[in-house]
Amino acid sequence: MSARMRWQRAKHWLTTKIVFVALGLTACQSGPSVRPSPIVALPTPALPERLVHLVIDIGSSGTSLCLFPVQRASVPASTEFGAQSFRRCSVGAIEPVCTKSKGGLAQLVIGKSQSEVTTLVMGRLRDAWRALGEPAPKGRPDWRSEVRSAAALGTGGFRDPESGETIFRPEWQVLWQSVQQFLHHEVALPQVVARPITGSEEGQLAWLGVREALAPTERFAIMEVGGATVQFATADSPGETDLGKVVAVSDGRGQDLSFERLSTSRSAHAGFSVCFSPDRRDKQSGTACVDLLYESVFADSRVAGLAAVTPIRRVYALGAPWLGLLRELPSAAPWKAKTDRELPSQVRLQDLRALADQICPKTDRQILTLAPHSYEAKRGVGRTCYSVAYHAAYFQAIAPAAKSQEVIPGGDEQWARGAAISGEFFNDCR
């Protein structure tokens, strides 16, 4: 027998042994009467094309309930554990349907008993929820009927003015319990998140909202103004999906809080009359007010610090105060009466400073001839000079990062838009 034939026989014998040993091990493990079951791939549940998420903004000056129609899809991704599929939510530029109630709950519940807090919170939420289901003027009963989950999030009114971190009060604990109770039991939602968010979280979500709504193609930042806080946020990539890579800072130096500090506190600034002298408008000065507010409010702020080290990029201006000012007042020379409420495509720092010079010496009645829709002038409390100068001072603080020293109006509900597609608050987006 040749060596080749001996090798083939040996290989055949060895292969046969291995097969029998393997079969024997299988029999020992499975038992003589158990047959291995075939592996059946279970079908992946189809994801609905659209969901409706409810985001409740419990802010420092009011509460808003917004319905966002959200599209979701499974997105493949490589991880350290191999290929996995993630749910990607998107809301795009679709306008939400919102209802609002005035008055910040964070302040309204302070000093009240547990039953008083519950009654107050339930009443506000019940009225706003009912309005979302009415066809007119701004409700959407069809969207409201599709809601299965909600995120109720508290902003500046729940934060420490210095650190920007959320703080604890027993009345607020009852407030959040009441919110959960309303959404779980009266609205019958199975998934609810109800808690305050930090200023940094709000900035990150606002950045995400702009990415969704406006889809910028180049690096950008956001500057946001609220009644209690301001935020500035940016990222290296305009399409960033990881919120951990969005750098955001916040300061307790919002428009209303800063006015209160400068005008009514014991440490009221001696020179604040250049911003607010309702009975002596001749004392008010746009340039002097902007400079005063920059030095006393923004010069040492976190937003100014981050802007100083941020490479130049487009900056989007967000928040109801910003949008109100730009809708109601002319934004560039010649200073003609602004009779519409259209937003300008961009605003320059030098024009905003010049607007302060135009507005500050005028009475509320004179301002209304230039800006008949001005909310501040209609209130008749003489705060329009301060409001314009405040925004110019904030703009000056972040100007080192702003391309061409311009800001672009970016919307009001953007942080809520970002929350509507975040897996942090909605399981459907994880």
WOPE-V736894 format. One record per helix or strand. SS is the DSSP state (alpha for helix, beta for strand). FROM is the first residue (numbers start at 1). TO is the last residue. If there is no record, write none. Layout:
SS;FROM;TO, SS;FROM;TO
This chain:
alpha;3;30, beta;50;58, beta;62;79, beta;82;90, beta;97;102, alpha;105;108, alpha;114;132, alpha;141;145, beta;147;154, alpha;156;158, beta;159;159, beta;166;166, alpha;170;186, beta;191;196, alpha;199;214, beta;220;225, beta;230;234, alpha;243;245, beta;247;251, alpha;255;263, alpha;272;274, alpha;281;283, alpha;286;298, alpha;302;308, beta;313;318, alpha;320;328, beta;347;348, alpha;349;360, alpha;364;370, alpha;375;379, alpha;384;401, beta;402;402, alpha;403;405, beta;406;411, alpha;414;420, alpha;427;429
